[in-house]
Amino acid sequence: MLRVMLMLAVVFVGACAGSSATVVSSAGPGIRQAQAEPAQGPKLRIAVSDFDFRGKPGIGSGLADMLNAALFNSNRFIVLERARLDDVTAEQDLAATGRFDTSTVAPVGQLEGAELIVRGSVTEFEPDCSGGSVLLASTRKACMAINLRIVDVRTGRIVNATTVEGTSRNAGVGFTYALSDLPIGLGAYSKTPMEQAIRNCIDTAVQYIADTKL
C-alpha cells in the first residue's frame, strides 16, 4: 500500500511539474487606478462600436474588442464597455431582487456615459496581397484598411475621420501586445501575416486617436 501511495505521489508531482500557466501583463492602468479615474477628469470617456464588415461574421466584433483593449492599454482614455453592457446591467438588476447583501451589490445609476464613440468599417481585408511575384513566391504579405469616425455624443457631430492602413511588413507601436491570442472571429488568422497586419492596423489607429486633438 505504501509503495502504491508513493507511486501515485510521484505521478501527481510529475503531472504538476508538466503544467504551467502564464499571466500576460498589460501596460494599461491597474484596477484601482481605473476605478479611481474621475469621470469628469482630463481623460475623455470613449466607447467603441462593432466594426462594419460584410465579410466573415465575427470579424467586426473582434476588431472592436482589440481596439477597446488597445485604447485601455494606452492609458489615455476612460474606456467604457458597450458590446456587452447587458452583462453589467443584469448584475446591477440583481440588487432589486432582495436576495443579496445590499452592501455588496452593484449600485444602480452610476454607469458613465461616453463623450466620444468610435465607429469603424473595414475597407480592405486581404490575407495575401503580395502581388504574386515569381521571385517572391514564398513571401506572403497581408493588407488591411479601416475607416474610422469619431463622433461627439453631445452633438452627434463627426469630429474626426481617417483611414488607417496596416500590412504585415510595417511596425506597430505596441498597444495590443498584451493580447496573446486573437479574439473569437479572428482566431483563424492567428500566427499568420494577417495577424500582424491586424495588430499593426489597430496599433496605428490607437496612436492616431490618442494624438488627435479633440
C-alpha positions, -999 to +999 in steps of 0.1 A: +000+000+000+028+024+009+045+017-024+013+024-043+008+057-025+044+067-032+040+059-069+007+080-070+025+108-053+053+107-079+028+107-108+009+136-092+041+157-088+052+149-123+018+160-137+020+193-118+056+199-129+045+195-165+017+220-162+021+258-163+001+290-165+013+323-178-001+357-169+003+382-198+008+416-182-006+448-196+008+482-199-026+497-191-037+510-157-044+487-128-078+480-113-076+507-086-063+533-109-090+526-135-117+527-108-103+559-093-102+578-126-125+609-122-154+608-147-151+645-153-113+644-153-088+652-181-093+618-198-121+616-223-147+588-219-147+568-250-167+538-264-162+516-294-189+502-317-185+469-336-168+474-369-189+472-401-177+443-422-196+425-449-172+395-450-170+367-424-191+371-393-173+379-360-145+399-375-162+433-368-168+425-331-133+410-328-117+442-342-138+463-317-125+441-289-089+446-299-094+484-303-111+485-268-082+467-252-056+488-271-072+521-261-073+509-225-036+499-226-027+533-240-038+548-207-050+579-225-088+573-222-115+561-199-128+532-219-164+522-215-180+488-222-207+488-248-207+455-266-215+435-235-232+461-214-262+438-208-240+417-185-232+448-164-269+460-162-280+424-154-256+423-125-270+456-112-306+444-116-299+416-091-298+443-064-336+447-068-343+411-060-336+415-023-316+382-023-282+397-019-263+415+008-271+452-001-236+462+010-221+440-018-244+446-048-235+470-075-254+503-072-278+514-099-275+548-116-237+551-117-230+539-152-209+565-171-219+579-205-194+582-233-182+616-246-169+600-278-179+570-299-155+554-323-171+538-353-151+517-378-156+500-411-133+475-428-125+485-464-097+460-471-091+426-455-066+407-477-046+378-462-024+376-493-017+409-511+019+401-522+011+405-559+021+370-569+057+379-579+076+348-592+108+359-574+089+364-542+066+334-545+074+323-509+069+358-494+034+365-482+021+399-473-012+407-457-031+440-460-058+457-441-075+491-441-102+506-419-122+538-419-126+554-385-151+580-375-151+597-341-185+610-330-192+636-304-221+621-284-233+655-271-240+669-306-239+638-328-212+655-349-184+636-366-154+654-352-127+633-369-124+608-397-095+590-412-084+559-430-058+536-414-039+511-434-018+482-420+003+455-435+023+426-422+055+444-430+051+476-411+058+480-374+031+487-348+036+508-317+027+481-292-007+488-276-021+454-285+008+433-274-009+422-242-035+402-262-017+368-265-045+354-287-067+370-313-104+374-303-131+350-315-138+357-351-102+364-359-086+333-345-083+317-380-056+343-387-035+335-357+002+332-364-002+343-400+008+375-418-028+387-414-025+387-377+004+411-379-015+433-403-044+434-380-023+443-349-004+469-369-036+485-381-051+486-346-019+500-331-018+527-357-055+536-351-049+539-313-019+561-319-039+583-342-068+586-318-045+594-289-027+620-309-058+637-322-066+670-305-103+666-295 
